[in-house]
Each structure stands twice: as C-alpha cells, then as structure tokens.
Amino acid sequence: MRYVSVLTLALLVCMSTSLTVRPSVAAEEIVTQGGYAVALAQKLGIAEGPTVKDAIGKLKEMGIEPDGGWKPDAEMTPDVVLQLYKQMADAAENGKLELTVEKIQAILRDLGVNFDLPLPPELSRPAAGSQGAPSPSTLGGAGGGGGASVSE
C-alpha cells in the first residue's frame, strides 16, 4: 500500500510540474515583430528565406517600419499592424510597392490568420472594392495623399 502512495505522489508531482511548464510554452508562441517581418517580406516578394535582419532591412528600404522602429523581439500587436498598413499604402502610393490597397489588406489579413493575430478593426473586414476599403488618408496615413488611389 505504501508503494502505491509513493507512486501516486510521484505521479502528482510530475503532473504539477507539467502544469507549471505550460505558461513558458505559451510564451514561446508570442508573435514577434521579427517573425512577422520575415513573413511580411516573403509575402511581399521582396526577400526569399530572409533572416530577421535581412527582412527588416528590406522593409525599411521601402519605408515600411513601425513607429519607433522595428523591435525584433517585441510582441506584434494590432496597433503595429495598422502602422504597417499605413506605411505599405504610402509605399504603394509612392511607387515603391506595386500593390493596391485591397491587396495590402488581404496580405495583412492572411498574416493575421497565419499567426492567429487579431487585426485592428480597420483591417478586420474584407475590402469591398474601393468603397469598403479604408484608405491610408482616412486612417491618418503618413503620406496623407488626399485620398489618391493606389494602383497595382
């Protein structure tokens, strides 16, 4: 009987240890700005299999960079996604990125799904042509181009 008690105690210790390990596993699943930058650079076709440093460098060359700069180990947030959207739309408007606003939104929504990352409300709905798509000027885009259309 004593053997069963010791075995039960050992099993309980193992189970409680595995429960305390779970939060660290969840912490590893946080989407970082660096990981997002790599995926974004690949989706945009500006880098194949880049390192975090390479991806960030390519994105910065195009003027795509969150406020305060890229922080590779920082958590990716909906606010940062919105900042990137504005900058990508500005890059498209300035001819550095050959995408429409709708295509940019689709890329960011796709990355949101892939990373299980919530999107800002402005990007969570699919663009319905130019009428349903928020433009960078309505979101306070840095370029503020007065609502000029972005062509592909």
GIGI-V654719 format. One line per field, one symbol per residue. ss: DSSP state (H for helix, E for strand, - for the rest). Layout:
BEGIN
ss->???
END
This chain:
BEGIN
ss->-HHHHHHHHHHHHHHHHHHHHHHHHHHH---EHHHHHHHHHHHH-------HHHHHHHHHH-------------E--HHHHHHHHHHHHHHHH-------HHHHHHHHHHHHHHH-----HHHH----HHHH--------------------
END
